[in-house]
Amino acid sequence: MFFLSRHDGALVGDVANALGIGAPAMSGLANRLEHAGYLIRKRDPADGRTIRLYQTEEGRAAGQRAKTVLGALNAQLSDGFSADEMEVVGRWLESLQSKFAVESSKEQE
């Protein structure tokens, strides 16, 4: 929902790429979010073969609530750490993501 809040009407594949998930996982996620009333799917008007995802009002409201909760949580987690220290933590977490993505792709081969 965070991605769609910045890119409402994005292609399904673009959302999947942003989340780092495959087509089957994206399909299931979109099904659940649509069923919950958070998004709708529409065919692209220029290319009827592609599907775009749009947030509903309920989806936008849920995203805003999540941002508020996560903002408070991030403030609590980073309390007592300098900006430089949080930069190091951020780089470390990003390195884990890339390292595990490489290992995961090797396992699928």
Secondary structure, 3 states (H helix, E strand, C coil): CHHHHHCCCEEHHHHHHHHCCCHHHHHHHHHHHHHCCCEEEEECCCCCCCEEEEECHHHHHHHHHHHHHHHHHHHHHHCCCCHHHHHHHHHHHHHHHHHHHHHHHHHHC
